[in-house]
Amino acid sequence: MIRFDVLIVGGGPAGSSCAYRLAKAGKRVLVVDIKRSIGKPVQCAEFVPIQLYHQFKEFFPEEAIAQRVKNMVHFTPWGEVVSMWSEGFVLNREVFDAQIAKLAQEQGAVYMLRTQFLGFEDGFAWLEEIDTREKFPVKADFVVGADGPRSKVARLTGEKTQTFLTTAQSTLELTKELEDLLIYFRDYIPGGYGWVFPKGRLANVGVGVDPDYGVNVMESLKRFVEEVVAEGVVEKQVIKRTGGWIPADGLLPLVRKRVLLVGDAGGFCHPITGGGIANAVISGDMAGKALCEDSPEEFEEEAQEVFGSTLWRASEKRKKHMKRWDNLKEIIPKTWIAFEEYWRII
């Protein structure tokens, strides 16, 4: 039997940020993750706003930053082009994730990879080494669920996310240097959007769709890639592919007795934009701070204060305005942050 102050399930930005905060305070922390390597495979578009850099500079070694951007340019089906300030970085996400985990380990956090969380029994958390199938118990004062949008920790402790978006992404070579983030709203990307996020000579080109429309996300991606190739934005040759799920319900109940949920596991991802990296880091740090003070209820309060209304508004907008995709000139201004209507209408 192994004894820790905090067991963290998931070593992504949320889990590792929590581990870093706790380990710096002298807490005994165990982080378990099913992956072979922290940060791989990358399953997102990799953008973070500049504010995160100012708050957590130690998380941003030079090699973690693929490109700095200043604006997000939106292309509508009715021909309007809308630009908004959106300064930040497109990351080399695997480097970014590994950096936070490295910092946590330097402070004393223990990481066990290829290890999965099985559940709770008799006051213990049971884990399994995936390669050997060896099962073993861990005793911890608190457990932090940082295990992503389909969190097992959330499912076993109460309410879980019910609504998701699905994404697919290809990495392609740019035809020429691109300085901005590009966003495309199209009828064939229902309930979501397409994106081109530059990474030097490369770009992440992807789509996120609402699966309730019954559209094949890979078909949407194929059509979108064909469009941006025809526009001369990117080359046709695919370098790599990825995809994943985005939780779209807003925040779940975050504190469940001695279990806390952070990042996508807690619903911190924005239900419309899909932005989740910054919220994951901040929520993990918040949870770590509250646990350092042995006051988990303060995490719930702070998270609701900082994120609750923003994520609730986006979730409500999705339910109210994005379950049809037939009048985009009316729907998109109500449901996207670059338009004035977004802030006036719920």
Secondary structure, 3 states (H helix, E strand, C coil): CEEEEEEEECCCHHHHHHHHHHHHCCCCEEEEECCCCCCCCCCCCCEEEHHHHHHCHHHCCHHHEEEEEEEEEEECCCCCEEEEEEEEEEECHHHHHHHHHHHHHHCCCEEEECEEEEEEECCEEEEEECCCCCEEEEEEEEEEECCCCCCHHHHHHCCCCCCEEEEEEEEEEECCCCCCEEEECCCCCCCCEEEEEEECCEEEEEEEECHHHCCCHHHHHHHHHHHHHHCCCEEEEEEEEEEEEEECCCCCCCEECCEEECHHHHCCCCCCCCCCHHHHHHHHHHHHHHHHCCCHHHHHHHHHHHHHHHHHHHHHHHHHHCCCCCCHHHHHHHHCCCCHHHHHCC
